[in-house]
Amino acid sequence: MSKLSTDEITGRLDSLPNWSELNGAIQRTFQFKDFVHAMKFVTHVADAAEARQHHPDILIRYNKVTLTLSTHDAGGITEKDFEFAEMADKMVAS
């Protein structure tokens, strides 16, 4: 998968308003009711990441989980990262 251009990234971020570009990756912080709910989300993310062989950086702070996505093989942000971001958003919405 090839790295997206700056214009492509900006365009894709328009459809994901809670995500932002930061240092060659896309990132979002999710907030949950408590630590237990945050960890359940992390478990779902881990299962999805393993199934897709695309693993985000995950930062956990009590009830907040920050996902940072980039495709290391491509050296930056790819469509694969946006697909994962959309999936993570849907996990929270359901």
C-alpha positions as MATLAB code, in Angstrom:
seq = 'MSKLSTDEITGRLDSLPNWSELNGAIQRTFQFKDFVHAMKFVTHVADAAEARQHHPDILIRYNKVTLTLSTHDAGGITEKDFEFAEMADKMVAS';
ca = [
       0.000    0.000    0.000;
       1.400    3.406   -0.938;
       1.767    6.454    1.269;
      -0.931    9.100    0.809;
      -0.147   12.676   -0.225;
      -0.777   15.600    2.105;
      -3.867   16.558    0.073;
      -5.219   13.002    0.222;
      -4.699   12.899    4.000;
      -6.434   16.247    4.467;
      -9.359   15.080    2.337;
      -9.717   11.804    4.230;
      -9.551   13.591    7.604;
     -12.585   15.655    6.566;
     -14.674   12.484    6.918;
     -13.115   11.645   10.309;
     -13.493   14.868   12.338;
     -12.225   13.356   15.614;
      -8.931   12.321   14.050;
      -5.938   14.541   13.316;
      -2.582   14.236   11.594;
       0.437   14.345   13.882;
       4.036   13.706   12.838;
       3.240   11.406    9.927;
       0.433    9.504   11.654;
      -3.260    9.930   12.381;
      -4.412   10.025   15.967;
      -7.536   10.112   18.093;
      -8.207    9.961   21.825;
     -11.337    8.090   22.906;
     -12.877    8.704   26.327;
     -14.869    6.060   28.190;
     -16.990    5.823   31.328;
     -14.186    4.209   33.315;
     -11.028    2.102   33.087;
     -12.909   -1.166   32.550;
     -14.738    0.192   29.492;
     -11.491    1.603   28.134;
      -9.798   -1.793   28.479;
     -12.703   -3.572   26.760;
     -12.223   -1.199   23.809;
      -8.482   -1.919   23.784;
      -9.191   -5.661   23.696;
     -11.476   -5.199   20.664;
      -8.858   -3.018   18.966;
      -6.156   -5.626   19.658;
      -8.269   -8.406   18.155;
      -9.030   -6.318   15.050;
      -5.390   -5.287   14.704;
      -4.188   -8.857   14.866;
      -6.768  -10.005   12.320;
      -5.695   -7.225    9.932;
      -1.977   -7.429   10.748;
      -2.052   -3.655   11.209;
      -1.167   -2.611   14.746;
      -1.742    0.884   16.144;
       0.261    2.489   18.898;
      -2.005    2.501   21.948;
      -1.722    4.831   24.933;
      -3.995    4.132   27.910;
      -4.653    6.730   30.594;
      -7.348    5.504   32.987;
     -10.535    6.100   30.927;
      -8.819    7.537   27.838;
      -7.324    5.537   24.984;
      -5.260    7.191   22.270;
      -4.753    5.346   18.985;
      -1.961    6.421   16.661;
      -1.900    4.923   13.175;
       0.698    4.876   10.435;
       1.855    2.208    8.029;
       5.494    1.620    8.867;
       6.177   -0.409    5.704;
       5.023    2.560    3.577;
       6.792    5.166    5.699;
       3.654    7.121    6.570;
      -0.114    7.301    6.371;
      -1.942    4.993    3.946;
      -5.525    4.063    3.180;
      -5.030    1.134    5.573;
      -4.739    3.613    8.463;
      -7.973    5.358    7.530;
      -9.778    2.022    7.228;
      -8.617    1.118   10.738;
      -9.650    4.546   12.074;
     -13.138    4.126   10.607;
     -13.407    0.676   12.161;
     -12.341    2.011   15.588;
     -14.943    4.793   15.353;
     -17.632    2.207   14.563;
     -16.583    0.122   17.591;
     -17.296    3.083   19.854;
     -20.556    3.971   18.099;
     -22.002    0.483   18.581;
];
